[in-house]
Amino acid sequence: MTNNQVAALLGISALLAAGQTLFKVAALKLKGAGAASTDLLSLAAIPSFWLALVLYGLGTLLWIFILQTVPLSRAYPFMALAFVMVPLMAMAFFAERLNLTYAIGTVLIVAGVVVTSRA
């Protein structure tokens, strides 16, 4: 894979992780507003929900673009990096706690992505 392809794959994972973080922001605002979990009108009024959808849409478009030049079997392991990024964002933005088990899992995920990207 070229450096541009790797950068695009990292960008896709980052877009999806940012989208997940924004979905959490929307969920917290929905909960804070006392809305029922099925209140779609309240959800539609939350800007972070729409921004999350935009990021997911951009990530999808970039994914389709990258799959034109990178085999799916080589590109897909990069999606696992979202499992690394999302909890780190949760720690940074929502004060969620991470532990040693998470750190070990993160190292294994990153190692797996490195190994499969070089296959």
Buried (B, 14 or more C-beta within 10 A) or exposed (E): BEEEBBEBBBBBBBBBBBBBBBBBBBBEBBEEEEBEEEEEEBBEBBEBBBBBBEBBEBBEEBBEEBEEEBEEEBBBBBBBBBBBBBBBBBEEEEEEEEEEEBEEBBEEBBEEBEEBBEE
